[in-house]
Each structure stands twice: as structure tokens, then as C-alpha cells.
Amino acid sequence: MAQNIYDTDEFFANYSKLPRSIDGLAAAPEWPSLRAMLPDIRGRKVLDLGCGFGWFCRWARENGASEILGIDLSEKMLARAASATNDSAITYRKADLEHVELSAQYFDLVYSSLAFHYVKNFNALIASIHKSLKPGASLVFSVEHPIYTAPSNPKWITNPTGRKVWPLDNYLIEGPRSTDWLANGVIKQHRTIATYINALLSVGMTITHIDEWAPSKEQIAQHPDWADERQRPSFLLISALR
């Protein structure tokens, strides 16, 4: 079973204070890029893996999806999602993405935001997702960029010139990383870009777009404190077709 850090009081309280937890998709800096990768979902069946507070589930419904299933391991996250949702077309379900069971050839879109880097057996999850997609259906997901997950306890450091830089070590050594983010001992699974891509190719998915996200000049103009994020990509965004 995956680590359920989101149901610990300290982590959940701190996570609830993040801008994306308060204001939803509009406060997620990578959302415009991720949204641009989505297919037309009008009248479609959508699955959100790691749905959290249900922001994307509600967005999908507002944009015409006919049926949405949100899956998460955290009871606290699902309770918050349910309390903010009043729509019979949206269903929330508790499940561990390490062992999730999905209906075969059922979904037109499988979506996930910043959840897959918690999953240890990524290849098994991708195989399950592939089986759940209709022919020609889409998978769109984001993860913390592997450059970000590679350090054992990532944080900005100051080099001898006084410049803030991002450390990179053990990039090719895949596996769990224990980090201190919102709480101590948060376990994330580091894997390379090649591993993400090859997992998709191994089940016959066709990759349609890859984005190593960093803030745009326009975003930095609005949020000058994001400028350091251009030193290395924060997120890896991938879309693929079955």
C-alpha cells in the first residue's frame, strides 16, 4: 500500500493552505499547459487518478463531461471533494493506485495531476490505465519533474557565487526518496524521464506531447518570485493515446 501522508493531520493542514488547495486549478501554475493537452471532453467519460479535492472533476463536468470518477487514497481529501461537489455525474472512490481496478475500455480520458510520483509500481498502473481506455482515448498526466525528485532531500542551495541553484544527484538511481515537504518523511518515487516514456511505449501508447514545464515570461511578470523556477523544470507533463 502506498504511503497515505495526506491523511496525517500535520500534512493535511499544511496542504490545505497551499494556493492550489484554496483556489483550485487557477492557482496551479502548470494548469494552462496541462489544460492545452486535454482532448474535447464534451459527452465523455473521465477518470481522475489522485483527484484530491476534486477540482479537476468539477472542471471536467463544467466543460461537458458526462461522467466523472475521481479516485484517491486519502479519506480526508475525498471528504473535502465530496463536500464541495453537488453533482450526481461525479463519483468519488477510495482506492490505492498501486492496486487500482478499473473497468476495461470504459474511459475517454484518464487524467492525473501530481500523483504518479507517489506510485511505486508505475508500470502496473500504466497497464491498468491502458486497459481502461477506449481505443483512441487519451491519458494526460503531470508529475514532479525527475530533476526535482532526484535529490534525496531537495532544496535550493547557494553556490560559491551567491547564486541559488538546484542540486542534482543520483538521477539514474531510481526508487523512493524521503523528503521533508509540508511534513517530515514524505515518500516520493524517483524515476527518469526515459522510464516514464518507456512505460507508456511498452503497453502500446502513442505519446503525443511532452512538456518540461517552467513558468512563462508572462507568468514571471505576474509572479516575480517564480523566476528561480526557470533554472530547472518543476513538472513533467505527458499526453498519450491508446
C-alpha positions in Angstrom: 0.0 0.0 0.0 1.2 3.5 -0.9 2.1 5.9 1.9 -1.0 7.8 2.9 0.7 11.0 4.1 -2.3 13.1 3.1 -4.4 11.7 5.9 -1.9 12.8 8.6 -3.1 15.9 10.5 0.1 17.9 10.0 0.4 17.2 6.3 -3.3 17.8 5.5 -3.4 21.0 7.4 -0.3 22.3 5.6 -1.5 21.1 2.2 -4.8 22.8 2.7 -3.0 26.1 3.0 -1.4 25.8 -0.5 -2.7 28.2 -3.1 -3.8 25.4 -5.4 -5.8 23.9 -2.4 -7.5 27.2 -1.8 -8.1 28.5 -5.3 -8.0 25.3 -7.3 -6.8 24.9 -10.9 -6.4 28.7 -11.4 -3.7 28.7 -8.7 -1.8 25.8 -10.2 0.9 27.4 -12.4 1.2 24.4 -14.7 -2.6 24.2 -15.3 -2.7 26.3 -18.5 -0.1 24.0 -20.2 -1.8 20.9 -18.9 -5.3 22.1 -20.0 -3.9 22.7 -23.5 -3.1 19.0 -23.7 -6.6 17.8 -23.0 -8.9 16.5 -25.7 -12.5 17.6 -26.2 -14.4 16.0 -23.2 -17.9 17.0 -24.1 -20.1 14.0 -23.5 -17.1 11.9 -22.5 -16.3 9.6 -19.5 -13.4 10.9 -17.5 -11.3 9.3 -14.7 -9.1 11.5 -12.4 -6.5 9.4 -10.6 -5.3 11.1 -7.4 -8.3 13.5 -7.5 -7.5 15.3 -4.3 -10.1 18.0 -3.5 -11.9 17.2 -6.8 -11.0 20.5 -8.6 -10.5 18.7 -11.9 -13.5 16.5 -11.6 -15.7 19.6 -11.2 -13.9 21.4 -14.0 -14.5 18.4 -16.3 -18.2 18.4 -15.5 -18.4 22.2 -16.1 -16.8 21.6 -19.5 -19.2 19.0 -20.7 -18.0 15.6 -19.4 -21.0 13.2 -19.0 -19.5 11.0 -16.2 -16.5 11.6 -13.9 -14.9 9.2 -11.5 -12.3 10.6 -9.0 -10.1 8.2 -7.2 -7.8 8.9 -4.2 -6.3 7.1 -1.3 -6.9 9.8 1.2 -10.2 9.8 3.1 -9.6 13.5 4.1 -9.1 14.5 0.5 -12.2 12.6 -0.6 -14.3 14.1 2.2 -13.3 17.6 1.1 -14.0 16.8 -2.5 -17.5 15.4 -1.7 -18.4 18.4 0.5 -17.6 20.7 -2.5 -19.5 18.7 -5.1 -23.2 18.5 -5.7 -23.5 16.7 -8.9 -24.7 13.1 -9.5 -22.4 12.8 -12.6 -19.3 13.0 -10.3 -18.4 10.0 -8.2 -15.5 9.7 -5.7 -13.9 6.4 -4.7 -11.2 5.5 -2.3 -8.5 3.2 -3.9 -4.8 2.7 -3.8 -3.2 3.5 -7.2 -0.7 0.6 -6.6 -3.6 -1.9 -7.0 -6.4 0.1 -8.6 -9.0 -2.0 -10.5 -10.6 -0.2 -13.5 -13.3 -1.1 -16.0 -12.0 -2.3 -19.3 -12.2 0.1 -22.3 -14.5 2.4 -20.4 -12.9 5.9 -20.2 -12.4 8.5 -22.9 -9.8 10.4 -20.8 -7.7 9.4 -17.8 -6.2 12.4 -16.1 -3.8 12.7 -13.2 -2.1 15.7 -11.6 1.0 15.3 -9.4 0.0 11.8 -8.2 2.0 9.3 -10.1 5.3 10.1 -8.4 3.9 8.6 -5.3 3.3 5.2 -7.1 6.0 2.6 -6.7 4.8 0.1 -9.4 4.3 2.6 -12.2 4.4 0.0 -15.0 1.5 -1.9 -13.4 -0.6 1.3 -13.1 0.1 2.2 -16.7 -1.0 -1.3 -17.8 -4.2 -0.9 -15.9 -4.8 2.6 -17.3 -4.2 1.3 -20.9 -6.8 -1.4 -20.4 -9.4 1.1 -19.1 -9.1 3.4 -22.0 -11.2 3.1 -25.1 -9.3 2.8 -28.4 -8.2 6.3 -29.4 -8.8 7.6 -25.8 -6.3 9.9 -24.0 -4.1 9.8 -21.0 -2.9 13.2 -19.7 -0.8 13.5 -16.6 1.7 15.5 -14.7 4.4 14.6 -12.2 7.1 16.3 -10.3 10.0 16.5 -12.8 12.6 13.9 -12.3 15.3 16.6 -11.9 13.2 17.7 -8.9 12.7 14.3 -7.4 16.3 13.0 -7.9 17.9 14.7 -4.8 17.5 12.7 -1.6 16.1 15.8 0.2 15.7 18.6 -2.4 16.1 22.2 -1.5 17.7 25.2 -3.0 21.4 25.8 -2.2 23.6 28.8 -2.6 26.7 28.2 -4.7 30.1 30.0 -4.2 29.0 32.9 -6.4 26.0 33.5 -4.2 23.5 32.2 -6.8 20.6 30.0 -5.7 20.9 26.7 -7.6 19.1 23.3 -7.6 21.2 20.3 -6.6 21.1 17.2 -8.8 22.4 13.9 -7.6 21.7 10.2 -8.1 19.5 10.9 -11.1 19.9 7.5 -12.6 19.3 5.7 -9.3 15.6 5.2 -9.3 13.5 4.4 -6.2 12.0 6.0 -3.1 13.1 9.4 -1.8 12.2 10.6 1.7 11.7 14.3 1.6 10.6 17.0 4.0 7.7 18.8 2.2 4.9 20.1 4.4 5.8 17.3 6.8 8.8 15.1 7.5 9.3 11.8 5.8 7.2 12.2 2.7 8.0 9.3 0.3 8.1 10.0 -3.4 9.2 7.7 -6.1 12.0 9.0 -8.3 12.2 7.7 -11.9 13.9 9.1 -15.0 12.1 10.6 -18.0 13.1 7.6 -20.0 11.3 5.3 -17.5 8.1 7.3 -17.8 8.2 7.2 -21.6 9.2 3.6 -21.9 6.3 2.5 -19.6 3.9 4.2 -21.9 5.5 2.7 -25.0 5.6 -0.8 -23.5 1.8 -1.0 -23.5 1.4 0.4 -27.0 0.5 4.0 -26.1 1.3 6.7 -28.6 3.0 9.7 -27.0 1.5 13.0 -28.4 3.2 15.7 -26.3 5.8 16.2 -23.6 6.3 19.4 -21.7 9.1 20.0 -19.2 7.2 22.9 -17.6 8.7 26.1 -16.4 6.9 29.4 -15.9 6.5 31.7 -18.9 7.7 35.2 -19.1 4.1 36.4 -18.7 3.7 34.3 -15.5 7.0 35.6 -14.1 5.9 39.2 -14.8 2.8 38.5 -12.6 4.7 36.4 -10.1 8.4 37.6 -9.9 9.2 35.1 -7.2 8.7 32.3 -9.8 11.8 33.4 -11.7 14.0 30.8 -9.9 11.8 28.1 -11.3 13.3 28.7 -14.7 16.6 27.2 -13.6 15.1 23.7 -13.8 11.7 22.3 -14.9 9.3 21.9 -12.0 6.9 19.5 -13.6 6.9 16.9 -16.4 3.6 16.9 -18.4 2.8 14.0 -20.8 -0.1 13.2 -23.0 -0.6 9.9 -24.9 -3.2 8.0 -26.9 -4.3 4.4 -26.6 
